[in-house]
């Protein structure tokens, strides 16, 4: 595995009994509190990741405390990142989680450099910083404190209700720097939720998180993402979702259709063949150009969503002052749009929120959606 870039030295190669030795790890851990998960503890050389200059992202820097994600979302576009570690994009991504144990110390050193310009930093751009591993390693309080203490604005997007643990800290940080908080919601049907995102807190629990953030005096944007053609794009479903989001106190909504990048594409395709074979021809047509859904579907979804956003007071500008950008809420443009401009509103405390390998997809079930 290509672990050397993740570590500072090779002085601690120990692993637990029964866990294979992997070059570059400090150790691998399996604990009873997290059945089915293996945590690979590494020492990272860097904490701040610079976004490529040609990226459409409205920020330049990211932090990823973890690689791999126990949320196990079948559609997760970040699955391909596990291939770089020579792990598969399926069950390995769900169960083999890399933990940057020294992340906070490295981050503090980087933020203290005279060259650091206190540009906006985004968390949750790859895998979720509030996934289950955070309950064990508690990296986020240190990250939040380091960023706020250095005067660095930041944003967090999560599906993890564990963020509630850090609400007092985030409210305090918002007195010092602009911050943005966002919660991702995709599926409202309980059976579909259990099938597509089995490790994610329920939609109701995430709505309660939105409400808790608002009650703490912080703005919270919501990503209604991804919208799944033929599964979650019925008018009644979208109406119910946006009504519930508005009632929870969200400050804005960004609606994002499903992307099918390599890695996620194969895993989602196998799921679709198995669970909803009647939809396969439609997905082949909609994703004939690659990862991004066909333009005609984007236009159709935008037209369906716009009146609902207006009805529930969610269609106005979603502030992006922390990133120096502003864009209307609604359907973002093509490209990598998990974090479209302006979708995570900047806020300060007191702001008023508005109303092959084992585990790979079986070859017989794989489908090329081109």
KEKOL-690207 format. One record per residue: z, x, y of N, C-alpha, C in turn. Coordinates in steps of 0.02 Angstrom, whole numbers, plus 50000, padded with zeros to 5 digits. Each point is the difference from the previous one (the first is absolute). Example, Ala and Ser with C-alpha at 12.3 -4.5 7.8 and 13.67 -1.06 7.14 Angstrom:
2
503905066049716500004995550059500005004550060/499644998250053500035004250059500374996150055/
END
This chain:
370
500005004149940500004995950060500005004350063/499754997450054499965003750062500624998750041/500565003049980500634998650033500205005550049/499675005849997500245005650039500024998650075/499544996050025500004998650072500594995750021/500354997149951500574995650015500665003750004/500005006649987500645003249990500065006550039/500625002450008500135006150036500115005949954/500264998749939500125005449954499994997349929/500095004549951499994998049930500655001749966/500554999850038500655002249974500374994849960/499774993750002500364994649965499534996249955/499795002849944499504996849957500294995049951/500654998750002500324996049947499764992950000/499954997249940499864992949993500514997149953/500074993450000500464996849954499725000249929/500444999749950499765000049931499514994349988/499465001749965499504994949983499484998850053/500075003150059499504999350053499575006250000/499354999449996499575006049997500095004450061/499975006549989500015004750056499334999850036/500024999150065499404999750040500035005650051/499505004050003499995005750045500094997650072/500465003250036500084998550070500574995250016/500324997149951500554995450013500665003750004/500454997250038500705002149995500314996949938/499914993449991500214996749939499694993149998/500014997049941499794993149990500614996149976/500084993950026500604996249988499834993049975/500344997849949499974993149977500724997449998/500134994450034500684997450005500014992749979/500584997949975500054993249973499904994750053/500175001550062499944995050054499274998350016/499545004449979499294999050015499595000649936/500064995249954499665000449936499255000450008/499695004349961499285000750001499735004650052/500435002750043499775004450054500215007249986/499575004650018500175007150000499925002550071/500525003150027499985002950067499905007549993/499465002550030499855007150000500225002850068/500535003850000500295002750061499655006550019/499745000250061499655006050024500295001950068/499875006150019500185002350067499355000850040/499944996350052499384999750038499975005650053/499415002750010499905004950053499954996850068/499774993750002499914996650064500194992749993/500174997050056500184992950002499484996050038/499755002750055499514996650042499305001449973/499634994749986499315000649977499534998250056/499535004350016499524998650054499424995949973/499844994650033499444995749981499355003550020/499495000049958499365003250018499734997350066/499695004450037499774998250067499494994550001/499614999149947499494994849999500264993449972/500654999549988500294993849973500034994650054/499904993749981500064994550048500724998050014/500485003249967500704998150009500235001050072/500424995450026500235000450069500625004550008/500085004749955500555004850004499765006549968/500345005450017499785006649977500435002949945/500624997449994500485003149954500314994849955/500135002049937500334995749952500555003949964/500464996349969500505002949956500014995849936/499995003349943500024996649935500565003149958/500594996849999500555002849961499875000149925/499574995449976499884999249929499254999849985/499825002049939499324999249975500054996149935/499544995249990500094995149947500454994550026/499994994249967500384994450028500194995049945/500644998649996500264995349949499844992850017/499714998550058499784993250014499474997749951/499615004749975499514998749946499474994950020/499814999750063499484995350022499335001949968/499714995449963499385001449965499455002050050/500014997250059499475001150050500125005950046/500545003949991500195005150049499465005350008/499765000950061499475004850012500235007249994/500665001350003500265006849997500015002849929/499804996149950500035002349931499615006549990/499455000850035499585005949990500365006550016/500534999650041500345006250020500365003349942/500144996249946500335003049942499545004549960/499354999150008499535004249964500055007250023/500185001050062500065006950026500555003749963/500494996449974500545003049962499855000049925/499384998249982499794999549931500414994949961/500184994650034500314994149970499524994250005/500064995049957499524994650003500184995050055/499514996150018500094995350056500304993449979/500154999349936500284993849974500745000449990/500225000649937500724999849986500365006250028/499665005750003500325005950030500164998750074/499544997050036500134998550070500604995450007/500084995349954500554995250003500675003149980/499995005049957500625002249968500185007350012/499535004150022500135007150012500025001150076/500605000250028500085000150073500235006950022/499635003050044500175006550028500454999050061/500565003750001500504999350053500065006750037/499894999950065500055006050041500735000750022/500405003249959500724999950009500245003450063/499625004950025500215003650060499634997550062/499724994149996499574997450054500345000050067/500624997650004500344999350065500115006750033/500225005049961500115006650029499355003050026/499464999349962499355002650022499774996350062/500094993450002499794996050057500375002250064/500655001049995500385002150059499745006650027/499825004749956499735006450024499334998950035/499584995849971499354998950031500064996550067/500454995250005500094996450064500305004450054/500355005249980500325004650049499525005350027/499415000449972499525005050023499784998650072/499955005150042499764998950069499304996850002/499605001149947499324997350000499984992549984/500564997149976499994992849984499964995850063/499514995650004499864996150061500284992949997/500414998649950500314993449993499494994449998/499475001249961499504994849989500264995049948/499704994150000500224994749956499935002049926/500494998349960500005001549929500054993449961/499584999249950499984993949960500275001349930/500414995549975500255000249932499774993849962/499855000949936499744994549959499245000049999/499695005550018499265000350001499715001449932/500415002749955499765001549932500414996049950/500595002249982500434996049958500624997950040/500354995049975500524996750039500635004450006/500235001250062500615004050008500634996449979/499964993449991500594996149977499904997249930/499635003849958499964998249930500675001649966/500044998749934500635000449965500315007050003/499595005250001500275006850002500445001150061/499864996550054500405000850062500724997949989/500124995449954500684998049985500415005749971/499675004549966500355005849971500035005950048/499445001450034499955006350038500184999350074/499964994050028500224998750069499705005150049/499355000849998499665004550046499884996950068/499904993450003499794996850062500515000250056/500664999349988500475000750056499935006750036/499915005449962499915006550030499355000550038/499474997049973499355000150034500044996250066/500294994049999500064996050060500415003750053/500565002849980500445003550047499655006150029/499635003749959499665005950024499464998250050/499604994849985499474998050046500294997550066/500494995549996500294997350062500355005550040/500365004449965500365005350035499555004950035/499385000749977499525004650031499584996650053/500094993450009499604996450049499314998249975/499914999549934499354998649970499934992749982/499524996450029499894993049981499724999549929/500154994549966499784999449931499934992749981/499654998849944499934993349972500095000349925/500214994449971500124999549928499664993649975/499615000649948499734994149965500285000049929/500274994449977500324999949935499944993249967/500075000049934500124994049961500724999949975/500385005250015500665000949971500564997050042/500364995449972500554996850036500595004850010/499975005949970500515005150011500035002150073/499484998750039500025001550071500594996750035/500244994449973500584996650031500615004550004/500075004449952500555004850001500015004150064/499415001650026499945004450057499904996450066/500074993450001499894996450063500455002250057/500655001149989500415002550055499755006750027/499795004449956499745006550021499354999250038/499564995549977499374998950034500114996850069/500484995450004500154996950065500255005350049/500405004649975500245005450043499435004650020/499555001649953499435004350015499554996950053/499944993349998499564996550047500255000650072/500635001950010500255001250068499755006650027/499775004449955499805006750021499255001050000/499654996949953499275000949995499674993449983/499364999250018499644994049977499905000449924/500144994549966499884999849928499614993649984/499665000249944499644994149975500214998749928/500134993849984500184998149932499514994849975/499785000849939499534995349970500194998649928/499894993949978500134997949931499344997649971/499845002249940499384998149967500134994349951/499594994850005500034994249955499304998449977/499914999249935499334998749975499964993649959/500484998849957499944994749949500584995250008/499864993449999500524995050009500154996149937/499534999849953500114996849936500445004549956/500534997249972500485004149962499675003349939/499594996349964499695002849940499515005550019/499604999050052499535005050021500365006250026/500554998850037500415005650024500265004249941/500264996849949500275003649943499465003949963/499394997550000499465003249965499705005850039/499954999250066499655004950042500455005350031/500624998450013500455004750034500704999349970/500085001749936500614998549964500625003650024/499925005650035500585003750024500204998550072/499674995250031500104998550071500504994350007/500465000450050500434994250013499584993750012/500294994349985499634993750005499774998750072/499474995950008499794998250067500574997050042/500424995949969500554997050037500495005450024/500135005049959500455005450020499715003950058/499345000950000499695003750056499984995850063/499934993449994500064995750059500715000450029/500495000449957500695000950024500095006750034/499645005149978500015006450034499714999450070/499444996550007499714998850066500504996650045/500344994949973500494996350039500595004550020/500225004349955500555004550015499815005050054/499395002549997499775004750052499994996550068/499744993950002499984996250062500714998650026/500454998349954500694998650020500355006250027/499775005949980500285006250026499725001850068/499564995750027499725001350066499395004649999/499695000949942499435004349994499384995949983/499435001950028499384996749983499775002149931/499674995449966499755001549932499324996949991/499505004249990499344997549983499954998949925/499534995849980499894998649929499275001449983/499915003649945499345000949971499914994849945/499574995250011499804995449947499445003549962/500225004149951499535004849971500235002149930/499505000749956499304998250010499884992749983/499534997050036499764993449981499515000949942/500114996449946499615000749939499494994349994/499365001550003499494994749995500104995749938/499984993450010500064995449945500704999149972/500485003850025500684999749974500524998350054/499935002850059500494998750053499684998050066/499364998149999499664998550063499854992650010/500314995649960499924992950012500334998150067/499724995150033500264998050066500734998149995/500184996249949500704997949993500475005949991/499785005049962500425005949989500095004050065/499455001150036500045003750062500434996350052/499924993350002500394996150047500745000449984/500184999449937500705000449980500295006850015/499615005349987500245006750012500125001350073/499524998250043500075001450071500554995750032/500074993949976500554995850025500685003149983/500085002349939500635003049979500135006550038/499485003950012500085006350037500224998650072/499694995150031500194998250069500724997650002/500204995849952500684997449999500525005549989/499805005449967500455005649988500105004350062/499594998950052500085003750062499555006050008/499465000449962499545005650007499695000250069/499875005950026499715000750066499245000249999/499705000649942499275000149995499805000849927/499384998549985499745000449932499335003550000/499905004449953499355003049987499784998049930/499414997149993499754997749936499505005149975/500115002549939499585005449973499724998049932/499344999549993499724998549934500115005849951/499964998649937500085005049948499495005650008/500255006249993499565005949993500045002349928/499455002649974499985002349931499745007249998/500445004550018499835007149997500055002549928/499675005749986500075002949933500745001149983/500174998649939500705000249979500274992949997/500054996950057500194992950002499444995749970/499395002050012499414996149978500014999049924/500105005449963499994999549927500604995949974/500585001150030500614996649977499964992550015/499794998350062499934993050018499454996649960/499465003649988499444997149962500214998149930/500405004349968500244998449932500454993950002/500414999550052500444994250007499584993650010/499495000450041499584994150014499644997749937/499735004649962499664998249937500484996449953/500615002549998500504997349954500284993350023/500144999450065500364994150026499554994750030/499455002050031499574995150034499265001949990/499774999849938499315002249986499474995950037/500164993850017499514995850034499855002650070/500445004250028499895002750067499615006650000/499875002849942499685006549997499325000150036/499554995149988499365000250035500084999850076/500484996050024500094999650072500235006650029/500465003449966500235006550024499455005249997/499584999749949499435004649996499554999250061/499904993850022499594998850059500355002150064/500634998250006500365001450063500125007450011/500085003849945500135007250006499415004149977/499404997450010499405003449979499885006450040/500285000450061499905005950042500525005449989/500524998549961500515005049990500694997250011/500425003850036500714998350007500124994050046/499594999250050500114994950052499624993749982/500334994350008499694993649983499394998750045/499544996149975499374998650035500134997050069/499585001750050500094997550069500034992450004/499614996649958500004992750006500684997149980/500355003249954500674997649983500495001450056/499945005750031500455001650056499914994950056/499384998350014499874995150053500274993249981/499904998149937500264993649976500764999850005/500345005349980500735000150001500255000050072/499675003750044500205000050070499964993050029/499464996449985499934993250025500524995349971/500205001049939500514995849969500695001450029/500145006350015500675002050021500124998750075/499495000850042500094999750072500354993650024/499804994049978500354994050023500734999849977/500145002749942500685000049975500445004750041/499735005850017500385004750042500164996850068/499514996450027500124996650064500514994449992/499954996249945500464994449989500725002349998/500125005749969500695002349991500215005450050/499615000950052500195004750053499985007249979/499565001649952499965006849974499355003550019/499594996950041499345002850013499955003950065/500575001050034499965003750063499995007549986/499995004050055500005007249992500635002349964/499925004249951500575003249967500095006850030/500565001150035500085006150039499965006349959/499695005150027499955006549966500195005650046/500474998750046500175005050051500265006549969/500354999549944500275006149970499455004649977/499414997349987499445004149978499495001150056/500124997050057499525000750054499374996049989/500044994849958499414996049986500194992750004/499514995750009500094992849998499394996949969/500114995249958499444996349968500254993149984/499554995149999500224993249984500224999349928/500474995549990500194998449931499424996549966/500034999849933499474996549964499685004649949/499354999649992499655004049950499785006550031/500225005949975499795006450028499295001749978/499745005450027499335002149983499965003449933/499405002149982499895003349936500335006850000/500035003049941500305006649993500694999449971/500385005450006500675000249972500454996250047/500124993649988500334995850050500684997449977/500345003849958500684997849986500425000250063/499835004650046500375000650062499524999450059/499684994250011499564999250056500375000650066/499645001850052500315001050065500404994050022/500605001350024500414994750029500344995449951/499965001449936500264995249952500755000449991/500315005650015500725000649997500265000350071/500294994750027500194999950070500555004950014/499935003750055500545004350023500564995750028/500615002349993500554996150025500585004550017/500434997650044500655002950012500524994749985/500605002149987500524995149984500074995150058/500064993749982500074994850051499364996550015/499435002649973499374996550010500034993249966/499704995050030500024993249973499424999149951/500154999149937499464998649952499724993150011/499344999449992499674993450007500074996049936/499954991650018500014996249938499425003049954/491845122948166500345005249994500685001649980/500474999850049500705001949988500384993949980/500585001049967500424994249984500184996550065/499924993550000500174996250060499404998550044/499435003349987499414998450040499744993249979/499604996950044499714993549983499585000749937/500114995649951499615000649938499264999750013/499635004449966499285000650013499654993349990/500214996249949499664993849985500094994850054/500535000950043500144995150051499765002350069/499765006350005499805002550065499374996550023/499934999550065499434996550030499805003750062/499375001250008499755003150061499804994650049/500374999750055499864994850050499565003050054/499365000049989499535003150047499484995050022/
END
